[in-house]
Amino acid sequence: MNVNLKIILFLGMMLSAGAAFAGSTLSIRLVEASNAGQGMGTGLGDVAHLLQNNLPYKTFQLLASRSMSLPASSAASLSAGIVARCSGGQDNMHVILERGGKKIMQTTVELRDGTPLIIGGISSGQGKLIVVLLAK
């Protein structure tokens, strides 16, 4: 393989790796998952398959949807007293979930453009509250 071809392949790999972290917006959705009834609420069509195939619930209801710029450095007040505090870029984002001013979950995640990430499992009535993060 000649040197020029090696350089082109290297640049292509670097560009494709960079594209995985090129989002400018973080979407944060609070979803209530339960077995009370069946169905997928509006606003969840793009993640319906992910939710139905990975979580043991039959009903998914969108409670709140917010967005923020990336890299993140702010808080999003959702619903049910949940606040999501996000800081950092897609490759090293710190996420803190609070309820009633008390920290209930803290994690660091890596987000890929267009690939939703589910965090949570917060008790709520008959089911759980989950947060879906999506960089785009």
Backbone as CSV, one residue per row, in Angstrom:
resi,resn,N_x,N_y,N_z,CA_x,CA_y,CA_z,C_x,C_y,C_z
1,MET,0.854,-1.174,0.000,0.000,0.000,0.000,0.901,1.238,0.000
2,ASN,0.619,2.170,-0.890,1.486,3.348,-0.934,1.129,4.335,0.180
3,VAL,2.025,5.271,0.426,1.887,6.220,1.533,0.646,7.085,1.371
4,ASN,0.345,7.550,0.169,-0.826,8.404,-0.046,-2.120,7.690,0.315
5,LEU,-2.221,6.415,-0.065,-3.424,5.653,0.247,-3.552,5.459,1.759
6,LYS,-2.456,5.216,2.458,-2.484,5.066,3.911,-2.966,6.348,4.576
7,ILE,-2.504,7.496,4.083,-2.922,8.781,4.656,-4.408,9.004,4.422
8,ILE,-4.897,8.681,3.230,-6.321,8.858,2.927,-7.167,7.952,3.814
9,LEU,-6.747,6.694,3.988,-7.489,5.783,4.851,-7.497,6.284,6.294
10,PHE,-6.364,6.775,6.786,-6.276,7.302,8.142,-7.201,8.501,8.322
11,LEU,-7.187,9.427,7.366,-8.046,10.604,7.450,-9.517,10.203,7.414
12,GLY,-9.852,9.233,6.593,-11.228,8.750,6.520,-11.686,8.160,7.839
13,MET,-10.810,7.382,8.484,-11.151,6.805,9.782,-11.326,7.906,10.821
14,MET,-10.483,8.908,10.807,-10.585,9.997,11.777,-11.865,10.802,11.554
15,LEU,-12.209,11.060,10.296,-13.426,11.811,10.007,-14.662,11.034,10.421
16,SER,-14.673,9.720,10.161,-15.846,8.932,10.540,-15.951,8.826,12.052
17,ALA,-14.837,8.730,12.760,-14.869,8.696,14.223,-15.366,10.023,14.768
18,GLY,-14.925,11.121,14.200,-15.366,12.439,14.637,-16.833,12.667,14.370
19,ALA,-17.345,12.099,13.287,-18.752,12.276,12.939,-19.663,11.632,13.978
20,ALA,-19.204,10.611,14.659,-20.008,9.949,15.676,-20.280,10.884,16.848
21,PHE,-19.453,11.904,17.034,-19.602,12.843,18.141,-19.828,14.264,17.632
22,ALA,-20.513,14.439,16.523,-20.634,15.759,15.912,-21.971,16.444,16.185
23,GLY,-22.772,15.900,17.101,-24.080,16.495,17.356,-23.987,17.871,17.987
24,SER,-25.003,18.682,17.750,-25.020,20.019,18.327,-26.141,20.190,19.342
25,THR,-27.046,19.204,19.406,-28.191,19.300,20.304,-28.390,18.004,21.079
26,LEU,-28.709,18.148,22.350,-29.046,17.010,23.192,-30.541,17.043,23.454
27,SER,-31.219,15.958,23.118,-32.643,15.800,23.400,-32.777,14.959,24.663
28,ILE,-33.598,15.427,25.595,-33.831,14.729,26.863,-35.334,14.492,26.989
29,ARG,-35.722,13.223,27.086,-37.145,12.896,27.229,-37.375,12.082,28.498
30,LEU,-38.396,12.459,29.238,-38.813,11.713,30.411,-40.004,10.860,30.006
31,VAL,-39.880,9.548,30.218,-40.895,8.590,29.793,-41.356,7.789,30.997
32,GLU,-42.669,7.591,31.102,-43.194,6.700,32.117,-43.484,5.364,31.462
33,ALA,-42.871,4.312,32.003,-43.047,2.955,31.500,-43.847,2.165,32.527
34,SER,-44.893,1.460,32.061,-45.702,0.673,32.996,-46.365,-0.488,32.255
35,ASN,-47.083,-1.292,33.013,-47.855,-2.391,32.421,-49.347,-2.110,32.519
36,ALA,-49.714,-0.871,32.819,-51.108,-0.456,32.879,-51.557,-0.103,31.466
37,GLY,-52.194,-1.033,30.801,-52.611,-0.815,29.426,-51.540,-1.265,28.451
38,GLN,-51.642,-0.748,27.236,-50.677,-1.079,26.190,-50.581,0.093,25.240
39,GLY,-49.390,0.302,24.682,-49.255,1.319,23.665,-48.055,2.226,23.854
40,MET,-47.807,2.966,22.798,-46.679,3.885,22.740,-47.233,5.289,22.578
41,GLY,-46.854,6.170,23.483,-47.327,7.542,23.420,-46.712,8.316,22.262
42,THR,-47.370,9.401,21.883,-46.835,10.254,20.826,-45.513,10.861,21.266
43,GLY,-44.640,11.101,20.297,-43.338,11.675,20.578,-42.276,10.635,20.875
44,LEU,-42.638,9.346,20.756,-41.687,8.282,21.054,-41.463,7.342,19.864
45,GLY,-41.995,7.695,18.717,-41.898,6.827,17.543,-40.479,6.438,17.178
46,ASP,-39.549,7.367,17.316,-38.155,7.077,16.929,-37.439,6.156,17.914
47,VAL,-37.997,5.973,19.111,-37.365,5.090,20.102,-38.282,3.942,20.518
48,ALA,-39.422,3.802,19.850,-40.400,2.770,20.212,-39.785,1.376,20.201
49,HIS,-39.083,1.037,19.149,-38.473,-0.286,19.019,-37.495,-0.538,20.166
50,LEU,-36.683,0.437,20.483,-35.703,0.329,21.562,-36.385,0.086,22.911
51,LEU,-37.430,0.853,23.193,-38.134,0.716,24.459,-38.837,-0.632,24.575
52,GLN,-39.582,-1.003,23.539,-40.354,-2.241,23.572,-39.476,-3.488,23.640
53,ASN,-38.325,-3.453,23.002,-37.469,-4.641,22.953,-36.483,-4.760,24.112
54,ASN,-36.339,-3.711,24.914,-35.338,-3.740,25.980,-35.889,-3.543,27.384
55,LEU,-37.147,-3.208,27.486,-37.725,-2.968,28.808,-38.961,-3.848,29.007
56,PRO,-39.192,-4.331,30.226,-40.300,-5.263,30.479,-41.646,-4.570,30.730
57,TYR,-41.976,-3.588,29.905,-43.226,-2.849,30.075,-43.999,-2.841,28.767
58,LYS,-45.331,-2.613,28.882,-46.204,-2.619,27.706,-46.633,-1.221,27.272
59,THR,-46.551,-0.268,28.194,-47.023,1.088,27.921,-45.900,2.091,28.158
60,PHE,-45.759,3.021,27.228,-44.739,4.063,27.333,-45.392,5.405,27.026
61,GLN,-45.311,6.310,27.979,-45.941,7.615,27.844,-44.897,8.712,27.989
62,LEU,-44.819,9.613,27.017,-43.902,10.747,27.087,-44.460,11.775,28.065
63,LEU,-43.690,12.080,29.108,-44.108,13.072,30.099,-43.527,14.451,29.826
64,ALA,-42.304,14.489,29.294,-41.656,15.779,29.031,-40.551,15.590,28.009
65,SER,-40.291,16.641,27.271,-39.215,16.630,26.279,-38.542,18.001,26.289
66,ARG,-37.230,17.996,26.448,-36.449,19.232,26.466,-35.214,19.030,25.598
67,SER,-34.563,20.118,25.261,-33.307,20.017,24.522,-32.350,21.092,25.013
68,MET,-31.056,20.827,24.775,-30.025,21.795,25.138,-28.881,21.671,24.151
69,SER,-28.075,22.704,24.073,-26.923,22.718,23.177,-25.823,21.815,23.705
70,LEU,-25.039,21.300,22.772,-23.852,20.513,23.118,-22.610,21.319,22.810
71,PRO,-21.553,21.281,23.608,-21.494,20.539,24.854,-22.475,21.117,25.876
72,ALA,-22.994,20.226,26.710,-24.025,20.604,27.676,-23.416,21.229,28.923
73,SER,-24.161,22.138,29.506,-23.765,22.729,30.790,-24.972,23.403,31.418
74,SER,-26.080,22.653,31.482,-27.284,23.243,32.054,-28.194,22.170,32.641
75,ALA,-29.315,22.630,33.165,-30.304,21.742,33.766,-31.600,21.848,32.981
76,ALA,-32.324,20.736,32.915,-33.622,20.705,32.245,-34.662,20.214,33.242
77,SER,-35.637,21.064,33.528,-36.731,20.675,34.399,-37.703,19.860,33.559
78,LEU,-37.949,18.615,33.951,-38.767,17.722,33.138,-40.200,17.686,33.661
79,SER,-40.574,16.664,34.377,-41.911,16.504,34.913,-41.786,15.637,36.156
80,ALA,-42.842,15.499,36.922,-42.846,14.657,38.114,-41.727,15.047,39.086
81,GLY,-41.335,16.329,39.073,-40.290,16.813,39.961,-38.883,16.407,39.577
82,ILE,-38.714,15.880,38.356,-37.402,15.408,37.889,-36.668,16.538,37.172
83,VAL,-35.405,16.724,37.540,-34.514,17.671,36.872,-33.307,16.886,36.388
84,ALA,-32.943,17.098,35.121,-31.747,16.465,34.563,-30.671,17.539,34.421
85,ARG,-29.534,17.334,35.076,-28.388,18.242,34.973,-27.333,17.548,34.118
86,CYS,-26.976,18.182,33.015,-26.017,17.591,32.079,-24.846,18.533,31.880
87,SER,-23.654,17.946,31.827,-22.460,18.750,31.555,-21.456,17.911,30.789
88,GLY,-20.801,18.564,29.825,-19.772,17.900,29.042,-20.207,17.626,27.621
89,GLY,-19.273,17.060,26.867,-19.526,16.709,25.481,-20.096,15.308,25.357
90,GLN,-20.397,14.922,24.134,-20.994,13.618,23.877,-20.123,12.457,24.330
91,ASP,-18.824,12.618,24.254,-17.928,11.508,24.573,-17.670,11.350,26.068
92,ASN,-18.135,12.314,26.880,-17.896,12.242,28.326,-18.905,13.145,29.038
93,MET,-20.181,12.784,28.936,-21.227,13.623,29.510,-21.607,13.139,30.908
94,HIS,-21.608,14.072,31.846,-22.023,13.785,33.211,-23.507,14.113,33.325
95,VAL,-24.276,13.164,33.822,-25.718,13.331,33.958,-26.100,13.085,35.407
96,ILE,-26.815,14.043,35.964,-27.342,13.907,37.324,-28.855,14.076,37.235
97,LEU,-29.580,13.123,37.795,-31.033,13.229,37.883,-31.383,13.547,39.321
98,GLU,-32.256,14.532,39.493,-32.705,14.943,40.819,-34.214,14.880,40.876
99,ARG,-34.719,14.601,42.059,-36.169,14.633,42.287,-36.389,15.369,43.597
100,GLY,-37.146,16.439,43.516,-37.389,17.229,44.722,-36.117,17.808,45.313
101,GLY,-35.139,18.125,44.461,-33.890,18.709,44.920,-32.876,17.709,45.447
102,LYS,-33.226,16.409,45.449,-32.309,15.375,45.933,-31.769,14.556,44.762
103,LYS,-30.481,14.324,44.774,-29.837,13.533,43.733,-30.309,12.087,43.839
104,ILE,-30.857,11.567,42.731,-31.320,10.179,42.741,-30.506,9.293,41.803
105,MET,-29.748,9.907,40.914,-28.909,9.134,40.019,-27.805,10.025,39.462
106,GLN,-26.622,9.449,39.328,-25.495,10.171,38.752,-24.704,9.182,37.908
107,THR,-24.391,9.578,36.676,-23.639,8.699,35.789,-22.876,9.519,34.753
108,THR,-21.929,8.886,34.108,-21.212,9.474,32.984,-21.461,8.587,31.787
109,VAL,-21.853,9.200,30.668,-22.220,8.430,29.478,-21.466,8.920,28.253
110,GLU,-21.485,8.093,27.230,-20.953,8.445,25.914,-22.108,8.317,24.935
111,LEU,-22.400,9.398,24.235,-23.515,9.422,23.289,-23.008,9.446,21.857
112,ARG,-23.609,8.643,21.014,-23.320,8.637,19.579,-24.473,9.333,18.874
113,ASP,-24.159,10.097,17.835,-25.206,10.793,17.081,-26.293,9.828,16.638
114,GLY,-27.533,10.185,16.933,-28.669,9.417,16.457,-28.916,8.112,17.183
115,THR,-28.134,7.800,18.206,-28.318,6.554,18.959,-28.836,6.890,20.351
116,PRO,-30.112,6.571,20.625,-30.678,6.899,21.926,-30.050,6.082,23.051
117,LEU,-29.998,6.678,24.224,-29.483,6.009,25.417,-30.528,6.142,26.516
118,ILE,-30.871,5.011,27.133,-31.864,4.986,28.205,-31.149,4.954,29.547
119,ILE,-31.542,5.867,30.441,-31.055,5.802,31.823,-32.261,5.953,32.743
120,GLY,-32.140,5.479,33.937,-33.217,5.668,34.892,-33.689,4.379,35.507
121,GLY,-34.966,4.332,35.746,-35.556,3.229,36.485,-36.064,3.747,37.815
122,ILE,-36.570,4.988,37.791,-37.034,5.677,38.982,-38.475,5.249,39.263
123,SER,-38.748,4.780,40.464,-40.095,4.324,40.820,-41.121,5.426,40.608
124,SER,-42.277,4.998,40.056,-43.357,5.942,39.790,-44.671,5.185,39.703
125,GLY,-45.465,5.254,40.736,-46.775,4.596,40.714,-46.669,3.129,40.352
126,GLN,-47.243,2.764,39.202,-47.261,1.372,38.762,-46.074,0.998,37.870
127,GLY,-45.197,1.941,37.629,-44.093,1.648,36.721,-42.816,2.360,37.095
128,LYS,-42.089,2.761,36.053,-40.800,3.425,36.242,-40.720,4.649,35.339
129,LEU,-39.951,5.637,35.814,-39.624,6.793,34.994,-38.254,6.534,34.409
130,ILE,-38.124,6.745,33.112,-36.831,6.588,32.457,-36.528,7.857,31.658
131,VAL,-35.257,8.092,31.445,-34.828,9.248,30.677,-34.162,8.721,29.404
132,VAL,-34.565,9.279,28.268,-33.965,8.916,26.983,-33.152,10.104,26.509
133,LEU,-31.854,9.887,26.348,-30.940,10.916,25.851,-30.629,10.635,24.391
134,LEU,-30.598,11.677,23.576,-30.296,11.521,22.159,-29.548,12.750,21.663
135,ALA,-28.336,12.513,21.152,-27.551,13.598,20.550,-27.844,13.606,19.057
136,LYS,-28.054,14.799,18.531,-28.306,14.906,17.084,-27.748,16.203,16.548
